[in-house]
Amino acid sequence: MTGTVYLVGAGPGAADLLTLRAARLLERADVLFHDALVSREVLALASRAAKVEVGKRSGKLSTAQHFINKRLVDAARKHEVVVRLKGGDPLLFGRAHEEMAFLKENGIAFEIVPGVTAALAAAAELRTSLTRRGLSRSVAFLTTRAAPGEAPNDWLRTAVAADTVAIYMGAGEADSIRRDLLAAGKPAATPVAVVENASLPEASFDFGTLDRLPEIAARGSGGPSLILLGEVFADAAIIRAWPSARSSSLPTAPVIPIGRGRSGALR
Ligand SMILES: C[S@@+](CC[C@H](N)C(=O)[O-])C[C@H]1O[C@@H](n2cnc3c(N)ncnc32)[C@H](O)[C@@H]1O
């Protein structure tokens, strides 16, 4: 038997930002490979699956990519539904291409289930539109990182050209990001927001301008965080103060098992 591998987006952290399709697949999963940041509530949906953590968390040990690729193929040769759950969206900064290429090479069927990427969760956290008529017509999702041996990362040109920029995995490099952006001509007064743990009850955010980026980024507590840049964030602090139910106090929809009706029959 050869099963299918589903590369599934887990979203930014809050369990109720998982898509319905993802929740349904988790319920059907025989084996689940997941990253370290996936919440227990989401993992609980995969009640019948054998769970394998193949965590990748900066600063901590991670499972080698070639080993993950091999485990996915082995699992698909034994099981019908293999889920590879990845934080945010699987096709953004998730090394999905390497997994898909290996699956294809080995004749394993695969499908993608998109998820809410961190930048969109961060924008929601700030209640700030990433695009705005007359102010921002382009949004860049980028990382400044490049693995050893990779071609140089030409992120700077993109960051200067885009109206709104979301920098993934950048908080630890705030000093050099600031320096490089200023040297490339981005104005020191460009509004900046740093959002940590977007979508989670412990979410935090801070605002300022590009010249103060390192001190703003340093105020985080070490959770996953995004650097956001652009004029749309000029009034993010004010918008945050608009009255609303704080997202953590909203009644979060319980993640209900969907796969079975009252009779227990699969829907
Ligand atoms: C390896 S990338 C994976 C991105 C993921 N595929 C996505 O679409 O969001 C991990 C980075 O995403 C960002 N990130 C992930 N979850 C986040 C969250 N809840 N809040 C803020 N940033 C987050 C951080 O920059 C983190 O270093």
The ligand as a Gaussian input file, in Angstrom:
#p B3LYP/6-31G(d) Opt

LIG

0 1
 C       10.543000      28.804000       9.755000
 S        9.506000      30.219000       9.669000
 C        7.998000      29.398000       9.282000
 C        6.956000      30.341000       8.786000
 C        5.608000      29.647000       8.583000
 N        5.662000      28.690000       7.535000
 C        4.496000      30.655000       8.297000
 O        3.903000      30.632000       7.212000
 O        4.215000      31.470000       9.185000
 C        9.326000      30.591000      11.378000
 C        9.189000      32.098000      11.601000
 O        7.848000      32.508000      11.373000
 C        7.524000      33.575000      12.235000
 N        6.412000      33.151000      13.106000
 C        5.858000      31.933000      13.181000
 N        4.818000      31.926000      14.042000
 C        4.715000      33.179000      14.514000
 C        3.834000      33.828000      15.431000
 N        2.825000      33.167000      16.013000
 N        4.014000      35.144000      15.676000
 C        4.998000      35.839000      15.074000
 N        5.871000      35.299000      14.198000
 C        5.731000      33.979000      13.924000
 C        8.783000      33.895000      13.038000
 O        9.501000      34.886000      12.335000
 C        9.487000      32.556000      13.006000
 O       10.883000      32.729000      13.224000

